[in-house]
Amino acid sequence: MSELAIGDAAPDFTLPTDSDGELSLARFAGRKLVLYFYPKDDTPGCTTEGKDFSALAAEFEAADTVVVGVSRDSVTAHAKFRNKHGLTVLLGADESGAVTEAYGVWVAKSMYGKSYMGIERATFLVGRDGRVAQVWRKVKVPGHAAAVLAAAKALG
């Protein structure tokens, strides 16, 4: 599979969520959408990232931008994660892995000399036209949510 690039049509998706029924690309047609992919609920980096995006929720809303976090965790795990940390972003449960694969973020990783498959921390900004407007790969969490917000505002 080739990597998604700026200008590509964003892959369609439908995901269950713990608080909002179902999420789909079509549901956000005409709005800007941030899809941030993260490895695992309730881990240090993922918690910080969720809190950072949640802290900027009002500013994303003012920029007519919806923020959705996606991992392969279950709806139940997402609910616990959201409640424990007071997250306000939507969380999509990609248990089948179809969305992480469609966006090219299910990748080979290694830790302590062992190889495994996992989610690359990556973010996609989708414009009102349903096309990828910006891509961040191998995201470092500090300052990332603010950078995505600036890009969403600049997109108009």
Secondary structure, DSSP 8 states (H G I E B T S, - for coil): -----TTSB----EEEETTTEEEETGGGTTSEEEEEE-S-TTSHHHHHHHHHHHHTHHHHHHTTEEEEEEESS-HHHHHHHHHHHT--SEEEE-TT-HHHHHTT-EEEEEETTEEEEEE--EEEEE-TTSBEEEEE-S--STTHHHHHHHHHHHH-
